[in-house]
Amino acid sequence: MSLSALRVAVFVVCVLGIAGMIVGSIADSNAVAMTFGLATAVAVLLLIVANAVHVGPGDPEPLARDVEARVERLVASGADEREVRGLVRAAAKLGRGEG
C-alpha cells in the first residue's frame, strides 16, 4: 500500500471513528465510543509510524551529475553519444517500472 493510499484510509477511519464516538456518546454507550476512539487512535499511530519509516526519493541532483559525468567519459573514450544517452533513457524507464 502506498503512503498516499494509507493517508486516505486513515482519513476515512478517522471520519468514521469520530462519527462512531458521537453516536456512542449519544446512545450513552461508553463501550461503543471507546471502541471507535481506539480504532481511530490506532489508525493515526499507524500513519505516524508509516511516515517515520518512509524513505523518500531523496535529492536526485548528485546522481544526475554522476550520470552526466559518466556519459561524458564514455563519449570522450569513443562511444556513440546517441547510443549512450539512449541507454540511459532506457535504464531510467526500467527503474520507473515502465520497461
N, C-alpha and C positions, 0 to 999 in steps of 0.2 A: 504494500500500500504506500502510495506516495505521501509526502508530508502535507501537500495541499488537500488531498483527499481525507487525510486524518483530521485536518483542521475543520473541514466541512462536517465530518462525522461528529466531532466533539461539539461543534456548534449546535447541531441537531439534538444531541444528547442533552446539552445544557438547556436548550429551549424546552424540550420535553420534561426535563428534570425540574425546572422552575415551575412549569405548569403542574406537574405532579405534586410538588411540595405545597403549592397553593391549594390544590384540590384536597390533599391530605389534611391540611390545616383547617379548611372549611368543614370537612367531614369529621373533624375532631379525631382524626386517626394519626397518632404520633408515629406508628409503625410505617404507614404509607409515606408520610412526609420524610421520615428518616431514610427510608429505602431510596426514594428519589434523590434526596440530598447526597447520600453516599455514592450513588451511581454517578451523579454529576461531579462530585469531588474526584472520584477515581478517573473519570474521563479527562478532567482538566490536568490531573497529575500525569497521566499518560502522555498528554500533549506536551507538557513541560519537559518530561524525560526525552521524548522524541526530538524536540527542538535542541536539547542539550547535546545529544549524541549525533545529531545530523551533521554530516560532513558536506559542506557546500562545495561549489566548483572551484573556489579559490581564485587567485589572481592569474589570468591567462597570459599576461604580458611577458614574464620571464620565459615561459615555454614558447611563445610566439617568436621572441628574439632568438632563442636557441634553434628553432626550426629554420628560421630565415638564414642564420649563420651557417647551418649545415647545408642548406640548399646552395648558398653561395660557394661554399668549399667544394661541393660536388661539381658545380658548373665550372669553377676555376680549374678543377682537375680533368675537365674534358667531357663531362656528362652533358647530355642534351637538356637544356633548361626546361623546355616544354614537357619532356618526359618526367623530369624530376618533380616539377610542380603538379603534373597530373597524378603522380604517385602520392604526393602529399594530400591532394584533394580526395583521392580515393581512400587513403588511410583515415582522414578526418570523417568521411562518410561512414566508414566502418566503425569508427569509435562512437559515432552517434547512433549506431544501430540501423543505419539506412542501407547497409550493403548486403 
